[in-house]
Amino acid sequence: MPSITGPSEGPVAVTGAAGYIGSHVVLKLVQAGYDVRACVRNALDHEKVAHLNQMNHIEGCNGSVTLYEADMTIPGAYNEAFSGATCVFHVAAEMGNLPGSTPMKVYEGGRVAIVPVMDSVKKSGSVRRFIFTSSFAAVGHGGRTRPFTEDSWAYFTSSDDHTPHENWTMDVVRVNRDIAYSMTKVDTENYCYEEGEKSGGQFDCFGIMPWTVVGPVLCARHNIQFGWQSMVGDLMNGFSHRDMNYNIIDVRDVAEAQLRIAESDAVSNGDRYNLVCHGDDGFITLAEVKQVLQAHFPGKGIGTGLHQKKSGKWVESSNSGGTPPAVLEKCITQLGMTPIPPAQSLIDNAESLVSMGLVNLREGEDNFQKDMISPPGGKGKTSGSLGIESTWLGDGYPAGLNAPEFEEGAGERELNEAAKRIGVKL
């Protein structure tokens, strides 16, 4: 299917437009001159959508934003927004961080919900490109293949054995949020590519798989539980986390990649794109993230990465990231992207939180929390000896806390019930 040559061909639609990534996709499109149909759950939730409306007043931009209310679990909800649109950017997803979420709801929010979304695409008769925001969890969940490329899939038992891993079942999905998230991204991707192939040239489907997405937040509601951008905020508040590796991609590059896919003549149905760092300087530990932030905010108490010894004592990490297991390549060679330096992404992330009053900087470079105190049973706020609470960890991960006990055969049964409830056939 030919590329979208530009805004003159007609409007485009973005699902999940009020979210962190979705908002940047909308902004990128408006800056490029597109008329964007921004699909949100509630157009009157001003704290979540005001920044989208403000994009209509960006000086020098010819694009526009119109809000459309839509629930991706309701058949036909996107019919109006997609009618006449040339491209759909499907960013909406169930992450498992909402109250009442379960691992099964995470899976349903991908593989089940995609069916009515795709039905609206087909009904439009105008959509030529469909770009799905998947996740690196669909590529390298569990670390079974290294290095990871766009040919890697999370269910591979190993890099040589491509049979599904023993945990890749609906019964495990029902009780394990991480498997549910990984598996729904894989299954939704494959469904999209199959639908693109079956369309007979009506539309093509593509997948992007971001890893650690950071960069500026566009509204206060983007500083949310279990968003990488809010972990940067925790560090700025002086909260230290268990050390981990970031594989940094800027949220603006995630949006840039999607625009380039829409307009490229070099892509074809089923193409996937890992959105990850482009060198060793982007695969870094939290201790190294602290170094970047500390250099930009001298004299402030910035949190770091911690390790806990068997004795229970917490110690600061001195680890370094090393060689990344996946690097940004296809977006550069095929799409011609020039990625934003990872240090700049972290700084812009931090400054946006500071400018919105979402962090409380502490005076003194040694004035940060050097331990963690977890709540009993994982429910409640995680803090430490200085009383600094984590935004990223929130009150615990709802999908994990609400996971039921394992029951053989229950996964497929509940999935079929969900499909029937929504009115779709899997």
SULKA-V383514 format. One record per residue. N is the residue number from 1. RES is the residue in one small letter. PSI is psi in whole degrees, 0 to 359 (* if undefined). OMEGA is omega in whole degrees, -180 to 180 (none if undefined). Layout:
n: <N	N>
res: <RES	RES>
psi: <PSI	PSI>
omega: <OMEGA	OMEGA>
This chain:
n: <1	2	3	4	5	6	7	8	9	10	11	12	13	14	15	16	17	18	19	20	21	22	23	24	25	26	27	28	29	30	31	32	33	34	35	36	37	38	39	40	41	42	43	44	45	46	47	48	49	50	51	52	53	54	55	56	57	58	59	60	61	62	63	64	65	66	67	68	69	70	71	72	73	74	75	76	77	78	79	80	81	82	83	84	85	86	87	88	89	90	91	92	93	94	95	96	97	98	99	100	101	102	103	104	105	106	107	108	109	110	111	112	113	114	115	116	117	118	119	120	121	122	123	124	125	126	127	128	129	130	131	132	133	134	135	136	137	138	139	140	141	142	143	144	145	146	147	148	149	150	151	152	153	154	155	156	157	158	159	160	161	162	163	164	165	166	167	168	169	170	171	172	173	174	175	176	177	178	179	180	181	182	183	184	185	186	187	188	189	190	191	192	193	194	195	196	197	198	199	200	201	202	203	204	205	206	207	208	209	210	211	212	213	214	215	216	217	218	219	220	221	222	223	224	225	226	227	228	229	230	231	232	233	234	235	236	237	238	239	240	241	242	243	244	245	246	247	248	249	250	251	252	253	254	255	256	257	258	259	260	261	262	263	264	265	266	267	268	269	270	271	272	273	274	275	276	277	278	279	280	281	282	283	284	285	286	287	288	289	290	291	292	293	294	295	296	297	298	299	300	301	302	303	304	305	306	307	308	309	310	311	312	313	314	315	316	317	318	319	320	321	322	323	324	325	326	327	328	329	330	331	332	333	334	335	336	337	338	339	340	341	342	343	344	345	346	347	348	349	350	351	352	353	354	355	356	357	358	359	360	361	362	363	364	365	366	367	368	369	370	371	372	373	374	375	376	377	378	379	380	381	382	383	384	385	386	387	388	389	390	391	392	393	394	395	396	397	398	399	400	401	402	403	404	405	406	407	408	409	410	411	412	413	414	415	416	417	418	419	420	421	422	423	424	425	426>
res: <m	p	s	i	t	g	p	s	e	g	p	v	a	v	t	g	a	a	g	y	i	g	s	h	v	v	l	k	l	v	q	a	g	y	d	v	r	a	c	v	r	n	a	l	d	h	e	k	v	a	h	l	n	q	m	n	h	i	e	g	c	n	g	s	v	t	l	y	e	a	d	m	t	i	p	g	a	y	n	e	a	f	s	g	a	t	c	v	f	h	v	a	a	e	m	g	n	l	p	g	s	t	p	m	k	v	y	e	g	g	r	v	a	i	v	p	v	m	d	s	v	k	k	s	g	s	v	r	r	f	i	f	t	s	s	f	a	a	v	g	h	g	g	r	t	r	p	f	t	e	d	s	w	a	y	f	t	s	s	d	d	h	t	p	h	e	n	w	t	m	d	v	v	r	v	n	r	d	i	a	y	s	m	t	k	v	d	t	e	n	y	c	y	e	e	g	e	k	s	g	g	q	f	d	c	f	g	i	m	p	w	t	v	v	g	p	v	l	c	a	r	h	n	i	q	f	g	w	q	s	m	v	g	d	l	m	n	g	f	s	h	r	d	m	n	y	n	i	i	d	v	r	d	v	a	e	a	q	l	r	i	a	e	s	d	a	v	s	n	g	d	r	y	n	l	v	c	h	g	d	d	g	f	i	t	l	a	e	v	k	q	v	l	q	a	h	f	p	g	k	g	i	g	t	g	l	h	q	k	k	s	g	k	w	v	e	s	s	n	s	g	g	t	p	p	a	v	l	e	k	c	i	t	q	l	g	m	t	p	i	p	p	a	q	s	l	i	d	n	a	e	s	l	v	s	m	g	l	v	n	l	r	e	g	e	d	n	f	q	k	d	m	i	s	p	p	g	g	k	g	k	t	s	g	s	l	g	i	e	s	t	w	l	g	d	g	y	p	a	g	l	n	a	p	e	f	e	e	g	a	g	e	r	e	l	n	e	a	a	k	r	i	g	v	k	l>
psi: <131	156	169	116	342	182	335	343	344	178	166	162	144	121	156	33	338	348	177	304	315	320	321	327	314	312	314	318	318	317	332	359	7	149	114	128	102	111	123	162	320	107	350	3	83	329	336	338	351	322	332	315	325	340	346	352	23	121	131	357	135	354	176	164	130	128	137	130	133	141	118	352	0	118	134	357	332	4	312	315	326	340	120	353	147	334	142	129	103	96	338	141	158	113	337	7	14	150	136	358	152	165	321	323	327	314	315	325	346	284	325	314	336	335	307	329	313	327	321	325	310	322	331	320	358	335	126	337	138	117	116	126	98	221	156	345	341	353	308	30	128	353	34	344	135	139	159	138	183	347	356	141	145	336	355	129	323	176	338	334	110	18	151	140	153	336	359	68	159	331	323	320	318	333	355	107	318	317	320	316	313	313	323	327	317	310	324	318	308	321	315	314	323	320	322	318	318	344	348	31	0	318	156	151	145	157	139	140	86	153	256	97	118	174	181	139	149	348	164	330	354	350	74	165	134	28	134	325	331	338	324	320	320	313	319	330	353	9	129	139	163	135	144	171	135	138	94	132	138	139	330	329	328	318	318	318	320	319	318	323	317	324	1	141	356	2	162	162	134	357	137	153	114	125	94	184	161	12	177	333	352	356	92	157	170	328	324	329	317	317	318	312	321	322	329	335	66	144	0	152	102	132	168	191	141	155	148	123	166	333	348	351	140	139	150	141	146	17	156	159	315	212	125	143	350	141	153	117	304	324	332	310	323	319	349	25	147	102	153	136	137	324	321	323	315	317	316	324	309	316	325	321	320	315	332	2	30	357	157	100	140	134	135	120	341	4	67	162	126	18	175	139	111	147	154	130	9	3	124	182	138	129	215	191	339	359	12	124	150	126	320	315	340	227	21	159	113	315	330	318	331	8	135	176	152	137	118	130	349	331	307	322	312	327	314	324	320	317	318	321	319	334	37	160	125	*>
omega: <-179	179	171	-173	179	-176	-177	-179	178	-178	174	-178	178	173	-177	-170	-179	-178	-176	180	-178	180	179	174	178	-179	180	-179	178	178	179	175	-177	168	-170	172	-174	-176	-177	179	-175	-178	180	175	-168	179	-179	-173	-177	-179	176	178	-180	178	175	-175	178	-177	177	179	179	-179	-179	178	173	-178	174	176	-179	175	-172	178	-179	179	179	-176	-177	-176	-178	-177	-177	-178	-179	179	180	-178	175	175	-174	-177	-177	-178	172	-175	-176	-178	177	178	179	-179	176	176	-180	177	175	179	-179	-179	175	-170	179	-176	-178	-176	177	176	-180	176	178	176	-178	-179	-177	-177	-177	-177	-179	179	-179	-176	-174	174	176	-179	174	174	176	-176	-170	-180	177	174	-175	177	177	-5	-180	174	177	176	-180	176	-172	-176	178	175	175	179	180	-177	-175	174	-179	176	-175	180	-175	-178	179	178	176	177	-176	-174	-173	-177	-176	176	179	-179	180	-175	180	177	178	-175	179	175	-177	177	-180	-178	178	179	176	179	-178	-177	178	178	179	180	176	-179	-177	179	172	-174	180	175	-177	-175	177	-176	-173	171	-177	174	-176	-178	175	177	-169	177	175	167	-177	-179	179	173	174	177	176	180	179	178	-178	178	178	-180	167	-175	179	178	168	167	-161	167	-180	180	178	175	175	178	180	-180	-178	176	-180	176	-179	-173	-174	173	-174	-174	179	-177	179	178	179	-177	173	177	-173	-180	-178	178	-177	-178	179	176	-169	177	176	176	178	173	178	-179	179	-178	-179	180	-179	180	-178	178	-179	-180	-177	179	-175	175	-177	168	177	180	179	179	-177	-179	178	177	179	-180	172	-178	173	-173	-178	-176	-179	179	176	180	178	-178	-175	179	180	-174	-177	-175	177	-179	169	-172	176	179	-176	179	178	178	-180	-179	180	175	-177	-177	178	178	178	-176	179	179	-176	176	177	-179	-177	180	178	-175	178	-176	177	-175	-173	177	178	175	-177	179	179	177	179	-179	-179	-175	171	-177	-179	-173	178	179	179	-178	-178	170	-176	-179	177	178	-175	-176	-175	-177	177	-179	-177	-178	180	175	180	177	-177	178	-176	-178	180	-179	-179	177	179	177	179	179	180	-179	179	180	180	178	-178	none>
